Structures are given as C-alpha cells and as structure tokens.
C-alpha cells in the first residue's frame, strides 16, 4: 500500500528577510523543512508517510492539490498584513486545497494566514513581541480534541510572534487561548486546524532567532520541550496518514 503524502509548505521568509545559514551550526540548521522532518523522525512517524516539503518563499512551486493527502503550512518572518504577491498566491492555492476536504495544519504564520482567509483580523500584540516558551490554556473543546491528546492540562509551547489573531473566525471552535490572545489554536471545521505556537522547533533554534535582534535577552526565555512535537503526531493521526 502506498504511503500517504504529507506536504510541508515552508514560507519562513524570502532570502532578503531570512538567512538559514545563521542557524547552520545547530542540529536542525535553519531549514524548517528539515526541522519538521527531524521531529517526525524522532517520533517514529517519518518512515510511515511520504514526506514532501517545498520552500515556497524560495521559489519552489506548489504541487497539484489532488496529489497530496495532508498539508502543514509553516511559520514566517513576514506579517500576513504585508499582502505579498506570494502570500496571495498561497492563499489561492489553499482555497483550492480546502475544496478537496483534506486536512491542513497551520503553524504560527500559517495560523494567521488561515484566520485572515476566514475573515479574522491579525494585528501586533498590544504588549509587543512574544518570544518565550509559555503555557497555553486549553478550552473545554481543546481538552477533548484529538489535536491535544496527551499534552496535559496546561501544555507549554514555544512562541515567537509579533502579531496575533484578534478574534476567532466565525463558525470555528477555539481550542486554546491565553490572557492576551483569544485564539491560539482553532478548529476551523472541514479538517482545517491552526495554532499560533511552534511544536516543531527546538529551544536552541528559537533562542537563536533573537541573538542578533534588538531584544537578545529573549534568547534566555526558551526551555527544552521534548513532548511538544506530540501535537504534530496527533495531527498526522487526525489526518488519517497513519494508524491511530
């Protein structure tokens, strides 16, 4: 039997905005396509699926949606409010993808893109950038949702975001929030899910992001979270790519 196909869409940043070589000495390097592959390998998932990944902001083409079984849309150093031509192209592709009824998980920038597509507003956080490992509050729906199976009552994930979603899209279910952000994880319905935080990234990668920034002290805010990638595995199971 052929393996199910998972597509990871990297939109971390155009070459003028994001240089993966700054992270090249880290085990995961700065290539988020490899970061996701490494987490899936560590959790014994990679060998059970056909993992495909493209660097969309580096010019790699999007495939025919009908040739893919599930999609993960990664984070980005670009704000969705930039309305970049590549963002518009990707959103149009995701609209076609949604017509297939197949699953997608948006992470950080992917979360914000999916929420904007559904009519929500994305804006800068009132308290400024959130660069830290932090707990999220699961709603009743979140505690009972298969995306969060096995993560505990007050799970902690890595954050690195300037913007956030101001309100959940209509006709969606909020799975997690915190005192400032009302929509940190959303079940959009029709097999669409999105999260503001990073279950895929290591703490040393997240720390490195801030070393050459105006706030290098944020590099001290991250801790090792070896159980965080469980959410990726939960999505893959929820998407029907592997046995439960």
C-alpha positions in Angstrom: 0.0 0.0 0.0 1.3 3.4 -0.9 2.2 5.8 1.9 0.1 8.8 2.5 1.6 12.1 1.3 2.2 15.0 3.7 3.3 18.3 2.2 5.1 20.8 4.3 5.0 24.3 2.9 7.8 26.5 4.1 7.2 30.2 4.0 9.8 31.1 6.6 11.0 34.1 4.6 12.3 35.4 1.3 16.1 35.3 1.0 16.4 39.1 1.8 14.5 38.5 5.1 15.6 35.1 6.4 19.1 33.6 6.2 19.0 29.9 7.3 22.9 30.0 7.5 22.6 31.9 10.7 21.4 28.6 12.3 23.6 26.2 10.3 25.6 25.0 13.3 22.5 23.9 15.1 21.4 20.2 14.8 18.3 21.2 12.9 20.0 24.0 10.9 17.7 26.9 10.0 15.7 25.0 7.3 12.2 24.5 8.7 11.6 21.7 6.2 14.4 19.8 7.9 13.2 20.8 11.3 9.8 19.2 10.8 11.3 16.1 9.2 13.6 15.7 12.2 10.7 15.9 14.7 8.7 13.3 12.7 11.8 11.0 12.5 12.4 11.3 16.3 8.8 10.3 16.9 8.9 7.4 14.5 6.5 8.9 12.1 8.6 9.8 9.1 9.1 6.3 7.9 5.4 5.7 7.8 4.5 8.6 5.5 5.6 10.1 2.2 7.0 13.5 3.5 7.4 16.2 0.9 8.4 19.7 1.5 8.8 22.9 -0.6 10.4 26.2 0.1 7.7 28.4 -1.3 9.3 31.8 -0.5 12.5 30.5 -2.2 10.6 30.0 -5.5 9.7 26.3 -5.3 6.3 25.6 -7.0 3.2 24.4 -5.2 2.0 20.9 -6.4 -1.4 19.9 -7.6 -3.6 19.7 -4.5 -5.1 16.4 -5.7 -1.6 14.8 -5.4 -1.4 15.4 -1.6 -3.2 13.9 1.4 -2.5 16.5 4.1 -0.7 19.8 4.4 1.2 21.7 7.1 1.8 25.4 6.5 4.7 26.7 8.5 5.6 29.9 10.2 7.0 33.1 8.6 9.1 36.2 9.5 6.7 38.1 7.2 3.4 39.5 8.5 0.3 38.4 6.7 -0.6 42.1 6.5 2.2 42.7 4.0 0.0 41.3 1.3 3.0 40.0 -0.6 2.3 38.5 -4.0 3.5 35.1 -2.9 1.0 35.3 0.1 -1.9 35.9 -2.3 -0.8 33.0 -4.5 -0.5 30.7 -1.5 -3.9 31.7 -0.1 -5.5 31.0 -3.5 -3.8 27.5 -3.5 -5.2 26.9 0.0 -8.7 27.8 -1.2 -8.3 25.1 -3.8 -6.9 22.8 -1.2 -9.9 23.3 1.0 -12.2 22.2 -1.8 -10.6 18.7 -1.5 -11.8 18.4 2.1 -8.4 17.1 3.1 -6.6 18.2 6.3 -4.3 21.1 6.9 -2.4 22.4 10.0 -1.3 26.0 10.0 1.6 26.9 12.4 2.2 30.5 13.5 2.3 32.5 10.3 0.2 29.7 8.7 -2.3 30.0 11.5 -2.6 33.8 10.9 -2.9 33.3 7.1 -5.7 30.8 7.6 -7.5 33.0 10.0 -7.3 36.0 7.7 -8.7 33.8 4.9 -11.6 33.1 7.1 -12.3 36.8 7.9 -10.3 37.4 11.1 -8.0 40.4 11.9 -4.3 39.9 12.5 -2.6 42.8 14.3 0.5 43.5 16.5 0.2 42.2 20.1 -0.6 45.1 22.5 2.3 44.0 24.8 4.8 43.6 22.0 6.6 40.6 20.7 6.1 37.2 22.4 9.5 35.4 22.5 9.3 32.7 25.0 8.3 29.2 26.0 4.9 29.6 27.5 1.8 27.8 28.7 -1.5 27.9 26.8 -5.0 27.5 28.3 -7.0 24.7 26.7 -10.7 25.4 26.4 -13.2 22.6 27.1 -13.2 21.8 23.4 -9.4 21.8 23.4 -9.1 19.4 26.3 -11.3 16.9 24.5 -9.8 17.5 21.0 -7.6 14.8 19.4 -5.1 17.5 18.3 -4.2 18.0 22.0 -4.4 14.4 23.1 -1.7 13.5 25.7 -0.3 17.1 26.1 -1.5 17.6 29.7 -3.8 20.2 31.3 -1.5 23.2 30.9 0.8 22.5 27.9 3.8 24.6 27.2 5.0 25.5 23.7 7.5 27.8 22.0 6.3 31.2 20.8 8.0 33.7 18.5 5.4 36.2 17.2 4.9 39.9 16.8 1.3 39.6 15.5 -1.6 37.6 16.7 -5.2 36.8 15.8 -7.6 39.3 17.4 -10.7 37.1 17.1 -11.6 33.6 16.0 -13.2 33.4 12.6 -17.0 32.8 12.6 -18.2 29.3 12.9 -14.9 28.0 14.3 -14.0 26.4 17.6 -11.3 27.9 19.8 -9.2 25.2 21.3 -6.6 27.3 23.2 -6.0 30.9 24.3 -4.2 33.0 26.9 -5.0 36.3 28.7 -3.9 38.4 25.7 -4.6 36.2 22.6 -8.2 34.8 22.3 -7.4 32.4 19.5 -4.1 30.5 19.9 -5.5 27.3 18.5 -8.6 26.8 16.3 -10.6 24.0 14.7 -11.9 25.7 11.6 -14.0 22.7 10.6 -13.7 20.6 7.5 -10.3 19.2 8.6 -8.7 22.6 9.0 -6.7 23.3 12.2 -4.3 26.1 13.1 -2.0 27.0 16.0 0.0 30.2 16.9 2.9 28.4 18.6 5.7 26.1 17.4 5.5 22.4 18.3 8.2 21.6 15.7 11.0 23.9 16.7 13.8 23.2 19.3 14.5 25.6 22.1 18.0 26.3 20.8 16.6 27.3 17.4 14.0 29.6 18.9 16.7 31.2 21.1 19.0 31.8 18.2 16.2 33.9 16.5 16.7 36.6 19.0 20.5 36.7 19.4 21.0 39.4 16.7 17.7 41.1 17.3 17.0 44.3 19.3 15.9 42.0 22.1 18.7 39.5 22.5 17.6 38.8 26.1 14.7 36.8 24.7 17.1 34.1 23.9 17.1 33.2 27.6 13.3 32.6 27.6 13.3 29.2 26.0 13.4 25.8 27.6 13.6 22.3 26.2 10.1 20.9 25.4 10.7 17.3 24.3 6.9 16.5 24.3 5.8 19.4 22.2 6.1 17.6 18.9 3.3 15.2 20.1 0.9 17.7 18.5 2.4 17.1 15.1 1.9 13.4 15.6 -1.6 14.0 16.7 -2.3 15.9 13.5 -0.9 13.2 11.4 -3.1 10.7 13.1 -6.1 13.0 12.9 -5.4 13.5 9.2 -5.5 9.7 8.7 -1.9 9.4 7.5 -1.1 6.6 9.9 -2.8 4.2 12.3 -4.2 5.7 15.4 
